[in-house]
Amino acid sequence: VAERIARLGYPDLPIEIVTYTRKVTQAWCVFFGANALTALWTAVWGSDEVWFYYNGIIAYLLAGLMFTGEWLLRRRLLRSLGWGSR
């Protein structure tokens, strides 16, 4: 998914970026899968309070951390490949 989005703006991506985008897609799939399982667990076995805190606050914070971490990593990779100004 990340590769397709990147190719919309840059059809001829270097192999390093293609590899990175594929790993990013895998990381997000793992994240969302783990998040879905945790949300399901809180709904079925957790208390109302646990469900509220995880699904109402913690999951959003984790997604924000994941997004920010990936953005910082991407900036570093692009700079190392000379794509910092793109």
C-alpha positions as a Markdown table, in Angstrom:
| # | Residue | x | y | z |
|---|---|---|---|---|
| 1 | Val | 0.0 | 0.0 | 0.0 |
| 2 | Ala | 2.8 | 2.5 | 1.0 |
| 3 | Glu | 4.6 | 1.7 | -2.3 |
| 4 | Arg | 1.5 | 2.4 | -4.4 |
| 5 | Ile | 1.0 | 5.7 | -2.7 |
| 6 | Ala | 4.7 | 6.6 | -3.1 |
| 7 | Arg | 4.6 | 5.7 | -6.8 |
| 8 | Leu | 1.8 | 8.1 | -7.4 |
| 9 | Gly | 4.2 | 11.0 | -7.0 |
| 10 | Tyr | 7.4 | 9.2 | -8.0 |
| 11 | Pro | 6.9 | 6.4 | -10.5 |
| 12 | Asp | 10.6 | 5.5 | -10.6 |
| 13 | Leu | 11.5 | 4.8 | -7.0 |
| 14 | Pro | 15.0 | 3.6 | -6.0 |
| 15 | Ile | 15.1 | 0.0 | -4.8 |
| 16 | Glu | 15.9 | 1.3 | -1.2 |
| 17 | Ile | 12.7 | 3.2 | -1.1 |
| 18 | Val | 10.7 | 0.3 | -2.6 |
| 19 | Thr | 12.1 | -2.0 | 0.1 |
| 20 | Tyr | 11.3 | 0.5 | 2.8 |
| 21 | Thr | 7.7 | 1.1 | 1.6 |
| 22 | Arg | 7.1 | -2.7 | 1.7 |
| 23 | Lys | 8.5 | -2.9 | 5.2 |
| 24 | Val | 6.3 | 0.0 | 6.3 |
| 25 | Thr | 3.2 | -1.7 | 4.9 |
| 26 | Gln | 4.1 | -4.9 | 6.8 |
| 27 | Ala | 4.7 | -2.9 | 10.0 |
| 28 | Trp | 1.3 | -1.2 | 9.7 |
| 29 | Cys | -0.4 | -4.5 | 9.1 |
| 30 | Val | 1.2 | -6.0 | 12.2 |
| 31 | Phe | 0.2 | -2.8 | 14.2 |
| 32 | Phe | -3.4 | -2.9 | 13.1 |
| 33 | Gly | -3.7 | -6.6 | 13.6 |
| 34 | Ala | -2.3 | -6.4 | 17.1 |
| 35 | Asn | -4.6 | -3.4 | 17.8 |
| 36 | Ala | -7.6 | -5.2 | 16.5 |
| 37 | Leu | -6.9 | -8.3 | 18.7 |
| 38 | Thr | -6.3 | -6.1 | 21.7 |
| 39 | Ala | -9.5 | -4.2 | 21.1 |
| 40 | Leu | -11.4 | -7.5 | 20.7 |
| 41 | Trp | -9.8 | -8.8 | 23.9 |
| 42 | Thr | -10.9 | -5.7 | 25.8 |
| 43 | Ala | -14.4 | -5.9 | 24.4 |
| 44 | Val | -14.8 | -9.6 | 25.3 |
| 45 | Trp | -12.8 | -10.1 | 28.5 |
| 46 | Gly | -11.8 | -6.7 | 29.7 |
| 47 | Ser | -13.8 | -4.5 | 32.1 |
| 48 | Asp | -15.6 | -1.5 | 30.9 |
| 49 | Glu | -12.8 | 0.7 | 32.3 |
| 50 | Val | -10.1 | -1.3 | 30.5 |
| 51 | Trp | -12.1 | -1.2 | 27.2 |
| 52 | Phe | -12.6 | 2.6 | 27.6 |
| 53 | Tyr | -9.0 | 3.4 | 28.2 |
| 54 | Tyr | -7.6 | 1.2 | 25.5 |
| 55 | Asn | -10.1 | 1.9 | 22.8 |
| 56 | Gly | -10.7 | 5.5 | 23.7 |
| 57 | Ile | -7.2 | 6.7 | 24.5 |
| 58 | Ile | -4.3 | 4.2 | 24.3 |
| 59 | Ala | -5.0 | 2.9 | 20.8 |
| 60 | Tyr | -5.0 | 6.5 | 19.4 |
| 61 | Leu | -1.8 | 7.3 | 21.2 |
| 62 | Leu | -0.1 | 4.2 | 19.9 |
| 63 | Ala | -1.2 | 5.0 | 16.4 |
| 64 | Gly | 0.1 | 8.5 | 16.7 |
| 65 | Leu | 3.4 | 7.2 | 18.0 |
| 66 | Met | 3.6 | 4.7 | 15.1 |
| 67 | Phe | 2.9 | 7.4 | 12.6 |
| 68 | Thr | 5.4 | 9.9 | 14.1 |
| 69 | Gly | 8.1 | 7.2 | 14.3 |
| 70 | Glu | 7.6 | 6.1 | 10.7 |
| 71 | Trp | 7.6 | 9.8 | 9.6 |
| 72 | Leu | 10.9 | 10.5 | 11.4 |
| 73 | Leu | 12.5 | 7.3 | 10.0 |
| 74 | Arg | 11.3 | 8.1 | 6.5 |
| 75 | Arg | 12.8 | 11.6 | 6.7 |
| 76 | Arg | 16.1 | 10.1 | 7.8 |
| 77 | Leu | 16.1 | 7.5 | 5.0 |
| 78 | Leu | 15.2 | 10.1 | 2.3 |
| 79 | Arg | 17.9 | 12.4 | 3.5 |
| 80 | Ser | 20.5 | 9.6 | 3.4 |
| 81 | Leu | 19.5 | 8.9 | -0.2 |
| 82 | Gly | 19.6 | 12.6 | -1.2 |
| 83 | Trp | 15.9 | 13.0 | -1.5 |
| 84 | Gly | 15.6 | 15.4 | 1.5 |
| 85 | Ser | 14.2 | 18.3 | -0.6 |
| 86 | Arg | 11.5 | 16.2 | -2.4 |
